[in-house]
Each structure stands twice: as C-alpha cells, then as structure tokens.
Amino acid sequence: MSKDSANTSTRRSFLKSGALLAVPVAAASVPGVVLADDGLKARVKRLQDEAAIRELHQSWLRQVNAGERAARLDGAVRRITDDHAGAPDKIEIAADGRSAVGLFDCAVEVETPLARDCTLAQMAHAQGNGTFRRAERRTLTVDYTKANGTWKIAKASLTTL
Amino acid sequence: MLGTPYPKKQMHRIAYTRLTGEQITAKLDPVAGRGPKSVSPLATDFAGKSMNIVTDGGPALSYRFASNTRLSVAEDGGTAIEAGFGALDMDHICLFSHMIPGTQRGYAVIVDRDSRLATVIELWFSGYEDTREVQRQVYYGYVDAGGQAPTTRHGFTDRLEGRGYHWRQDTGMQTLEYYPSAGYSHFVELSRTGGEIGFSAPSDYVKLDDGFFVYTRTECEFSGTFTAYVIDVNRTRQMGVRLGFDEGDELHYYLFRGDGDIVGQIARFEKFADYSGDPIPAAPGTDGKPIKGGRRVYRPFRTMEKLTKEEVAKVVREHSNAFPARVTTGGAAGMAGNALPANDFLAGKTFILRYDNGPVMEYKVDSADELNWRKDGKGDWTKARYQAYETAPGLFLFGHLLEGAPNHDGHIIAADFHQGLVTCYNGFLNTPYFANEAGARTLFGVLEMDGIQPPMYRRHTRTTEMLGRCITYSYAPGLTSMHLYSTPNTVSWIIFTPDGHGGMEWSGPGDFVKIRDGIYFMYWLEEACNGTLGTVLLNLNIMHDAGIGYNCGSRGLNMSQIGAVVRHAGKFEVDKYFQIKT
C-alpha cells in the first residue's frame, strides 16, 4: 500500500471497511497473530478515526440543517446535503493521527435576506418571506483535531465548485 | 345625482374616525337585537329548528331558531343568548349571521346541508389598535346531528386565485373584484365611487365543494369593513354578509345577494398539484401557538415615512442621489437585479424636448451618465447625473433630477428617436398629504434634434390597452411581483410567496401611455404607502422593461434604476365597465 493511499479514504473504501468495523465480534475473533501486525493495527486505527470523523460529520450536518446556532457555518447557509453526483468524500488523516481534513462535495442551500430597499421587498418581509434561498454545489472542507481521544471540528469552510 | 359619483376623497385619503369601544357598542347593540338587514327575502325554513355546530379548535355553537329572524345561541355549552339573525340560501348551501348582544362579537356561519360541513367565521370589533377594523377567525367543523362525525372539512384554497368577477348586488352596489392572490384581493367600487381606482385587502378563500367557495375581505387601512360571501361558481351568483362602519361612522350590517359575470381567469404560479390556501399565515404568538384572528396585513400607511416640507427640503439638499452604484450584496439588490444595461447613445448629443403645455427642456449630454439641462431657455445650464436604457431600437428611457426645482422635480422620459416623440413623467414632491410623497404629471411632446423632424400633430397617447392585464415582473432573485392594471387609473401589485402563491397586494394610482405597438410607458404612485413614483417602459416584444424609481425619504431624494424580466399572466376583460377606450 502506498503512502498516499494509506492516508486517503474514499466513500467507497470507507463503506467497505466500515462494514468491518461494524462487526466488533468478528473483529475480536481475528487471530492474535494478525492483530499483532503493526500495519494492520495502524489500518484499524485509521478506520476507527475515519468512522469517528464520519459520525462527527453527520452529527454536525444534522445540527446545521436543524438551524442550531452553535453549528452554523455562516449566517447564510441553511442546509447542507450530500451531492451524490459529486466527487467521493475524502477524509485525510495526518500521519500523527491528531488532525484530519475532510472534503465533501455537497449541495448547499444559502439564504440571503432581501434588502428592505423597496416597497416590494418590504412587503415580502411583511408576509414572512424576507429571504431568498438558492441551492449551490460546493465543496465543504472541514478541519478536524483530536484531543483526549475525541475528534472535534476546528474549522469548516465552503468553496464554490 | 347626475354624473359619476366620484368621491371627494378616495379611501386611502379618508381620515377614518378612531371609534371608542363605547361608540362601537352603542351602535352594535340595537343591530345585534334585530339582526342584519337584507334587501332580498330571507330564508324561511329556519323557524322551529335547532342546530349544533362543532368546530375544530373553535367554539361549539348550539342554535335554536325561534323564527326566521330570531335565534338563541349557546357558545361552548354556556348560557343561551337571544339575538336577531338573517339567513340566505343558495342550492344546498346556507349562510346565516348574527351578533351576540352585549358584546362586540358575532358570527357568519356557512353550512352545507348535504355534507353537514360548516365554516364558522367569528367576527369582532376592538381587536386591533384601530378598533373599527373587523377581526375574523375562520373555523371549520360540522353540524352535529348525531351519528358519526364527517371526516372531511371545508378548507382554505387557491382554487379561486386568478379569477375576476363583476358583481351586481341586490343593494345596487356594483363592483369589480379581482382575486390575483390566494391571501389578498382587489376591489373596484363601480357604483359607489365611480370606479376610478381600486383597492386591496387581505382575504380568505375557502373551498366548500367544487361548485361553491367562500371569499372574505377586510378593508384594513381603510374603513375596516368586513365582507364575506359564498360564490356559486357555476351560476355566478353570490350571497353574503357585510359588517362595518363607513366613512361617516354609520354601521352597516346586512346580508346581500348578487349576480355576476366572470371577467377573466389569469394564470396561477403554484405547482400543478398545489391547491393549498392561506399562503401567508400569521406568525405564531410568543408561546408558539396561533393567535386568534391573526393574519398578515400590509399596513403601509402606518409604516411609511412622513416628512414635512421643511424636512424634505433638508434631505434633498443634503442627500440627493441619482443612479447610485448598484448594491449587489443583498438578495434583492433593489429592483435592478435584472435591469437592462445603461446605454451611452445620448452621449455627445444636443437636443430639445418640447412638451405641449409644458416646459421646453434643452439638453447637452456630456457622457453616458452626465448631462446638462436648461428649462425654457432661461438661466444657466445645470449638470445632472442620468442613465439611459434602450428598451427597443431607437427608444430610450432616461431620467434625471432637476436640482434647484422648488418641488425637487425629476423627469423620467421615454424618448423615441425614430418617431421624434417623447413622454415625460414629471415627478415632484411637496404634495398635499405628505411632502415626501411623490406626485406625477404626464407630459407629451416632441424631440427636436439635428436629423430628426418631429411630427406636427401626432403624439404618444394614453391607452386602455393595458387595462385588465396582469404582468409578472422578476426584478431580482427572490423578488417577483405581478402588476394588475385593474382600472384605467390603477396599478396594483402582488407579491408572491416562494412556492408561487400570490401573497400580499397593494395598489395606487397610475397612468398608461402607448409608445409603440406592444410598448407601454406606465407609472404607479405609492400614495399613502412609501410615496414612490415608479415608472416602467414595458416592451412586450422582448418581455422586459426598463424602469426608473423616484423616491424621497429620510435618507434623501433618490432616482434609481429598476428593471425586470416579465411574463404575461393574462387579461381580465373589463373594458366595458369603464367609460373610455383608447
């Protein structure tokens, strides 16, 4: 396995290995001689980290989409969903295992307030429609850090495709 | 009375009395005792009957009808109270109404005798700071006659959206009523006020079944009068109730019948499977629950800025601004997001606009955004910032402020360099009601320039070709409205919800000039609203307009570009209800 491939996980590879991690009994039954292999230990560690990051990511997305203030990406983003036509998700874990970067192609709903600079916009606000939503395809880049065995989001940003 | 009964003041200019609760009660009490009047015969099959109505989330009403004009009602199992009432029926639908004596409340009840479904409209005064404004809450339910309760209900709908009627009531009242929204409507009183301009009001639309619907409107910002009627859409008949105080504070409470004509059906813009109504429901209360009688009402008179002549002079002196750089940070970016590009055709040209019975305006144009003007050949030339937009080949819309004019005038001009004709909407301030509210006069004239020989007699002319038309204007993402040209002198505008329902609506006086085939120069005045003079040079050949707005508020006097991509939503055939056709 090359170094690059060791540090890169696609959605497809994650799902394959995720299935392995989802079966702890089977994992526990792996012969000790295999677990003793350093390479395999590192791989399992990486897959565990990826799974934790994936879980953190999904949890965070749910918070964003629920409009929870603490999870807001910026004032305009109201919803993020997977862009299934986009590139596969990518989670790159640093060699020291203490930081990671996730790249996710997604569809973002951006809400922009209508400026109250004309009668029509004022009426739109008055009827409860004072914002305009549009969907855009973007790449979500998330920086993760690991402290005390727990992954956290350090920074998230969106770039236009 | 000879002639058309034009009112001395249109509705938006009447200073309606702020009635006290005592005044309202004093006028309601005798009416509650006797019930509503009716020109048409009342229904005669109520005497001796009883009716229990159950509503979802609303009152349970137990009625006993002692006669065809007297009932007793117990609300939610309470003490029965006697009241006068009146009822009308139409096919299997009946409508009756009564007040509750000793209160400022009452009901209009609509019952489907076949399905036993009921729509109950509770009505009351003193529910808003303007106590005369009738409040309403619509409940759906059924007549409990024992046995299993119906599982269906009447409900709000957009099925009437886009329809227009001419109604002739048994009272002699004739109206044009347009339903271009699922939450508002527009009405023109032809018989009472001459139909010069129309007005807009929040409305409910309820489907009883495919043949019968209920419409309501409350004349908010005006008299506060409430009207509700059932429409038999197949036979184009109506029966209804009207409750409220007129401009003379006389209480009107009567039932009516009417016959009508469908004047048209314009397009709707919801998705095809969407027949929902109540598109702009009221915001919930602080407890998250619906507020009884809550509704979204556009109240421009209350919210508009009102400046004195001195304040106007100050803001104009300090903050006059023509065609500022476009702000693109907002989702709306004003009304210029889809505007046509500014054009430099006028740069370097010298010409005269000679208006009939108006000024002679000389122009020397320096560049694409700076010109020099002089009026009537007098005084010095004055520099002004301007913009011009070519709406059709050789046809330009341009505008500029007239610095130094005592009423802070602005000229917005449709100049046809092919025909040598011009029309100017001359905006001005210091108008009688609020100094910052724009007025407008329409000037017709010719364009004199080397190489152009203007006509001697021909001019642009006012037109009724736009009368009854509905045009949607998409100014910017998220900012689309629809114009309804409801009378030869009215522009009404409707705001859409994100899912395409017509929502809030308002209106003002307007003017319509034909420039070329398919090209019209129009204005609207936001009187008792924001005071804006809005102008559009609409080209139906390219389905795009160019426009200029003229507005004065505390932030200054502004002339700014507007522009939209348009759609033709349809036309109401109402020419015959007005006395002129041009």
Contacts between the chains, C-beta under 8 A, distances in Angstrom:
chain1	res1	chain2	res2	distance
A	112	B	330	7.0
A	112	B	331	3.3
A	112	B	478	7.4
A	113	B	330	6.9
A	113	B	331	6.1
A	114	B	330	6.4
A	114	B	331	5.0
A	114	B	332	4.2
A	114	B	478	5.7
A	114	B	479	6.3
A	115	B	327	7.1
A	115	B	329	7.8
A	115	B	330	3.2
A	115	B	331	7.2
A	115	B	332	5.0
A	115	B	333	7.1
A	115	B	334	6.8
A	117	B	327	7.8
A	117	B	330	7.2
A	117	B	332	7.1
A	117	B	334	5.2
A	118	B	332	7.3
A	118	B	334	5.9
A	118	B	335	5.1
A	118	B	532	7.8
A	118	B	549	7.4
A	118	B	562	8.0
A	119	B	300	7.5
A	119	B	493	7.9
A	119	B	506	7.6
A	119	B	526	5.8
A	119	B	529	6.3
A	119	B	530	4.9
A	119	B	532	6.3
A	120	B	332	8.0
A	120	B	335	6.7
A	120	B	475	7.1
A	120	B	479	5.8
A	120	B	481	5.1
A	120	B	493	7.0
A	120	B	495	6.2
A	121	B	332	5.0
A	121	B	479	6.2
A	122	B	303	7.5
A	122	B	530	7.5
A	123	B	298	5.8
A	123	B	495	4.6
A	123	B	503	7.8
A	123	B	504	4.7
A	123	B	506	6.9
A	124	B	478	7.5
A	124	B	479	6.9
A	124	B	495	5.5
A	126	B	296	6.3
A	126	B	298	5.5
A	126	B	504	6.2
A	127	B	183	7.7
A	127	B	280	4.2
A	127	B	296	5.2
A	127	B	298	7.7
A	127	B	495	6.3
A	127	B	497	6.9
A	127	B	503	4.5
A	127	B	504	4.7
A	128	B	280	6.2
A	128	B	281	8.0
A	128	B	283	6.5
A	128	B	296	6.5
A	129	B	280	7.9
A	129	B	495	7.6
A	129	B	497	5.6
A	129	B	498	5.9
A	129	B	503	7.0
A	131	B	331	6.8
A	131	B	478	7.3
A	132	B	331	3.9
A	132	B	332	7.2
A	132	B	477	5.3
A	132	B	478	2.6
A	132	B	479	7.5
A	133	B	478	7.9
A	133	B	498	7.2
A	134	B	477	6.5
